[in-house]
Structures are given as C-alpha cells and as structure tokens.
Amino acid sequence: MIDTNNFGVIGGDRRQIALAESIASDGYTVYTLGFDTVDFSKGVKKVELEELAARCENIILPLPVTTDGKYLNVQYSENRILLDDQFAEYMCHKQVFGGMMGKLFLTSELWDSIDTYDYYIREEFTVRNTVPTAEGALEIAMREFPGTINGSNCLVVGFGRIGKILAWMLRGIGANVTVSARKPSDFAWIESYGYRSIKTDDICDRDQYDLIFNTVPALVFNRRTLSKARQGTILIDLASAPGGVDYEAAEKLGIQAIKALSLPGRVAPKAAGDIIKNTIYHIIEE
C-alpha cells in the first residue's frame, strides 16, 4: 500500500545516505535500495525494489542517476540495478526525483509518461551547492600546495556561482586573488570586490599563479594555454564533465591538474544531503 509519508531512496553516494537519514529524522519512513554495506538508523529500512515501489509515492534517485546510461549509479552494493523497461514500470504513477536525468530517459520510452523532477537543474540547489564545492576546492588546495594559501597567488577562472563564492573565500584567508571573465558586467563586479581581473582568453599571458581554480565547463586549458603556465602550478578543475583541462598535456608540461567532481558529496555529505532534501521538499510543496 502506497503511503504519502514514505520516501524511497535508490542508489547513490554518501549524499544519499545522509539524505535518507535526514528525511527519516523528519518523521518519515524511508525505504532504501542499493546500500547493502551501510548501517542505517531505525527509521531507514532496506528493501527490494518491488516493496519499495509498492510502499512509496516519492522516489529519489542519485546524482547523477547514471554514469554509463545503462545501470543506476550505486556505490554501496555489488548488485547492479539495470535501467530498463522493468525498472521504469516500477516508477509509474510515482513522483521520481533525480539529478542529471538525461541519460535515464533514454533507457525506456515509459519515462515519457512518468512524473520526473531533476533537482540538479533547480537554481536553489545549484546556489546552495556552491559553498560545499568551494570548501572542497580549498581543502584540495591546502592538501596539495606546499605553501600557505595566505599570500599565495590564486586565479579563479569564471565568475559564475562557484567562482563568486570561491574568490570570496580565498580572499578571506589572505590569498592574492585574480578572477577571469568575458563579460564587461562581470569585470565591473570583479573590480568592485577588489579582485584583480583578466580576460579568460588571456589567462597565463600576463601573470603566473601558484593555484588555478577552473569553473568553466569548456576546454579553457588546452595545450597552448597550459604551456604558458609555470611548472609546479596546481590546477584544480571544478567544471562539470568533461571538464576544462587537457590532462594529458598538463602532465607532459609538469602541471598538476586535479579533476575535482562531486565535491559536495565527498567533503560535506551531510550538508549536500540536506540540500537535496530541502530542494525536493520545495518541489513537492509547489
């Protein structure tokens, strides 16, 4: 029997573990699948897909839902969950929430008639995720850079949501911050905040940096641009797949390039889980 006070959480990483626990702490019963190696609290139950679908109206899939377009993104179980017509049938007449759902829709035509909501594209989700992403980038920088961030020369490529928060955090701990952009309006804001500014097309032409943080999801750091950076520079790529760095060229040129995807789930899973939960609550309220 379906209960509107029940939630189903299927697959994912540490964010979904924290998400399930957080929803249960709000008084709901949570049914999970794909967490064989996880010990949950009393309010979270492990079940098979058939029972989960029978009991839950609201079903939450991971972020991303799938990486290969064939199997669900499951990190805490050896049993793979195939995304096919049978899986989609279980989702019929449900509210299904997930992150980056594009590949999922290609696995069955049944998804055309299922109520789906991609929490990843919600503005509130994106904005709130910038803080754990920026903190994760700082954690990597502090671990990999042999000096101190205070007094270091840092370049933030891109002045979008993550770039704004990251530049603010870097300056807060005493870094010399340069921010690149393309739009005149962004340059006005960058200079108003007191950062140095540079055109994205001209990065590494004028100055050298100890740390570079890329937030632009395009191949900004090709071989030509990388050849202008000094050896020993640490480049942290925060851009979504496929990223913004030619990693093969970076290795040959002696530049340490670090692909830093899904940082919220790695460095702040509880906060990331709460962000997903609150976004889904707001979707349901609407």
C-alpha positions in Angstrom: 0.0 0.0 0.0 1.4 3.4 -1.0 1.9 5.9 1.8 2.5 9.5 1.0 4.6 9.8 4.2 7.1 7.2 2.8 10.1 8.0 0.8 12.2 5.7 -1.3 15.9 6.3 -1.9 17.6 4.2 -4.5 21.4 4.2 -5.0 23.9 7.0 -4.8 26.9 8.0 -2.7 27.3 9.5 0.8 24.9 12.3 -0.1 22.1 9.8 -0.5 23.0 8.1 2.8 22.8 11.4 4.6 19.6 12.3 2.7 17.9 9.1 3.8 18.8 9.7 7.4 17.8 13.3 7.3 14.3 12.5 5.8 13.9 9.8 8.5 14.8 12.4 11.2 11.8 14.5 9.9 9.5 11.7 10.9 9.0 9.9 7.6 9.7 6.3 6.9 12.4 5.8 4.4 12.9 2.7 2.3 16.2 2.2 0.5 17.8 0.0 -2.1 21.5 -0.2 -3.1 23.1 0.3 0.3 24.0 -3.2 1.3 27.1 -2.2 3.2 25.5 0.7 5.1 24.2 0.6 8.6 21.2 2.9 8.8 19.3 4.2 11.8 16.0 2.8 12.9 13.8 4.9 10.6 15.5 3.7 7.4 14.7 0.3 6.0 16.5 -1.8 3.4 14.1 -3.5 1.0 13.9 -4.9 -2.6 12.7 -2.7 -5.5 9.2 -4.3 -5.6 8.5 -3.5 -2.0 10.0 0.0 -2.2 7.8 0.8 -5.2 4.7 -0.7 -3.5 5.1 1.5 -0.4 6.4 4.8 -1.7 4.9 7.6 -3.8 8.1 9.7 -3.7 11.2 8.0 -5.0 14.6 9.7 -5.0 17.4 8.6 -7.5 21.0 9.7 -7.1 23.2 12.4 -8.7 24.0 11.6 -11.3 21.3 9.0 -11.9 23.6 7.0 -14.1 27.1 7.5 -15.5 27.0 4.9 -18.3 23.4 5.2 -19.4 22.8 1.5 -18.5 23.0 1.0 -14.8 21.9 3.1 -11.8 24.7 4.9 -10.0 25.1 2.6 -7.0 28.2 2.8 -4.8 27.4 0.8 -1.7 26.2 -2.5 -3.3 27.8 -5.1 -5.5 24.4 -5.8 -7.1 23.9 -3.6 -10.1 20.5 -2.1 -10.9 19.7 -2.3 -14.6 17.8 0.7 -16.1 15.3 -0.8 -18.5 11.6 -1.1 -19.1 11.1 -3.2 -16.0 12.7 -0.6 -13.7 10.7 2.2 -15.4 7.5 0.2 -14.8 8.1 0.3 -11.1 8.4 4.1 -11.3 5.0 4.5 -13.0 2.4 6.5 -11.0 5.2 7.8 -8.7 6.9 11.2 -8.3 10.5 10.4 -9.2 13.3 12.8 -8.3 16.9 12.6 -9.6 20.0 14.5 -10.6 21.2 14.8 -14.2 18.4 12.6 -15.5 19.0 13.0 -19.3 20.6 9.5 -19.8 17.9 7.9 -17.7 15.2 9.0 -20.1 16.9 7.1 -23.0 16.6 3.8 -21.2 12.9 3.3 -21.7 10.1 5.0 -23.5 8.0 4.7 -20.4 9.8 7.7 -18.9 7.7 9.9 -21.2 4.7 9.2 -19.0 6.3 9.3 -15.6 6.4 12.4 -13.3 10.1 13.2 -13.0 11.8 16.1 -11.4 15.5 16.9 -11.9 16.7 18.6 -8.7 20.1 19.3 -10.2 18.7 22.0 -12.5 17.0 23.9 -9.7 18.5 27.3 -9.0 18.2 26.9 -5.3 20.1 23.5 -5.4 22.9 25.0 -7.6 23.4 28.1 -5.4 23.4 26.2 -2.1 25.9 23.6 -3.5 28.4 26.3 -4.3 29.5 26.6 -0.6 30.5 22.9 -0.1 32.0 22.9 -3.6 34.2 25.9 -2.8 35.2 24.5 0.6 36.1 21.2 -1.1 38.3 23.1 -3.5 40.1 24.8 -0.6 40.6 21.5 1.1 42.3 20.1 -2.0 44.4 23.3 -2.3 45.5 23.1 1.3 46.5 19.5 1.0 48.3 19.7 -2.3 50.0 23.2 -2.2 53.3 23.1 -0.2 52.9 26.7 0.9 50.1 28.6 2.6 47.0 29.8 0.8 47.6 33.1 2.7 49.9 35.1 0.5 49.6 32.8 -2.5 48.7 34.0 -6.0 45.4 32.4 -7.0 43.5 32.5 -10.3 39.7 31.7 -10.4 38.6 31.1 -13.9 35.0 32.1 -14.4 32.8 34.4 -12.3 29.7 32.3 -12.1 28.1 31.0 -8.9 31.1 28.9 -7.8 33.6 31.5 -8.9 32.0 34.2 -6.8 31.9 32.1 -3.6 35.4 30.7 -4.1 37.0 34.1 -4.8 35.4 35.5 -1.7 36.7 32.5 0.4 40.2 32.7 -1.0 40.5 36.4 -0.2 39.1 35.8 3.3 42.1 33.7 4.1 44.6 36.1 2.6 45.2 35.0 -0.9 46.0 37.4 -3.8 43.0 36.7 -6.0 42.7 37.2 -9.7 39.4 36.4 -11.4 38.9 35.8 -15.2 35.7 36.5 -17.1 34.5 37.5 -20.5 31.5 39.9 -19.9 32.1 43.6 -19.2 29.5 43.4 -16.4 31.5 40.6 -14.7 34.7 42.7 -14.9 32.8 45.6 -13.2 31.7 43.3 -10.3 35.2 41.6 -10.0 36.9 45.0 -9.7 34.2 46.3 -7.3 35.0 43.4 -5.0 38.7 44.4 -5.1 40.0 41.4 -7.1 42.3 41.6 -10.0 40.7 40.9 -13.3 41.8 39.3 -16.5 40.1 38.2 -19.7 39.6 34.4 -19.8 41.3 34.3 -23.2 44.4 35.9 -21.8 45.0 33.7 -18.7 48.6 32.9 -18.0 49.7 35.5 -20.6 50.5 38.2 -18.1 50.9 36.7 -14.6 51.8 33.4 -13.1 49.9 31.7 -10.3 50.5 29.2 -7.5 47.0 27.8 -7.7 44.4 27.9 -10.5 40.8 27.0 -10.0 38.8 26.4 -13.1 35.0 26.6 -13.0 34.3 26.9 -16.8 32.9 23.7 -18.4 34.8 24.2 -21.7 38.4 23.4 -22.7 39.9 26.6 -21.4 43.2 24.9 -20.5 44.3 23.4 -23.8 47.9 22.7 -24.7 48.6 26.3 -25.8 47.3 27.8 -22.6 48.9 25.2 -20.3 52.3 25.8 -22.0 52.3 29.4 -20.7 51.8 28.3 -17.0 54.9 27.6 -15.0 55.9 24.2 -13.9 54.7 23.4 -10.4 51.4 25.3 -10.8 48.4 23.4 -9.2 45.3 23.4 -11.4 42.1 22.3 -9.7 39.3 21.7 -12.2 35.8 22.2 -10.7 34.0 22.2 -14.1 31.4 19.6 -14.8 32.2 16.8 -17.2 34.1 16.7 -19.5 35.9 19.4 -17.6 38.1 22.2 -18.8 41.6 20.8 -18.9 43.7 18.8 -21.4 45.0 16.4 -18.7 47.5 14.7 -21.0 49.1 17.9 -21.9 49.1 19.1 -18.3 51.1 16.0 -17.2 53.6 16.4 -20.0 54.1 20.1 -19.1 54.7 19.4 -15.4 51.4 21.0 -14.2 49.5 19.1 -11.5 45.9 19.0 -12.7 43.3 17.7 -10.4 39.8 16.7 -11.5 37.5 17.7 -8.6 34.0 16.5 -9.4 31.1 15.9 -7.0 32.9 17.7 -4.2 29.8 18.3 -2.0 29.3 14.5 -1.7 32.9 13.9 -0.9 33.7 16.7 1.6 30.3 17.6 3.1 27.8 14.7 2.5 25.5 15.7 5.4 25.2 19.3 4.1 24.8 18.0 0.5 22.1 15.5 1.6 20.2 18.3 3.3 20.4 20.5 0.2 18.9 17.7 -1.9 16.2 17.0 0.7 15.1 20.6 1.0 15.1 21.1 -2.8 12.8 18.0 -3.1 10.5 19.3 -0.3 10.2 22.6 -2.1 9.3 20.8 -5.4 6.6 18.8 -3.6 5.2 21.9 -1.9 5.0 23.6 -5.3 
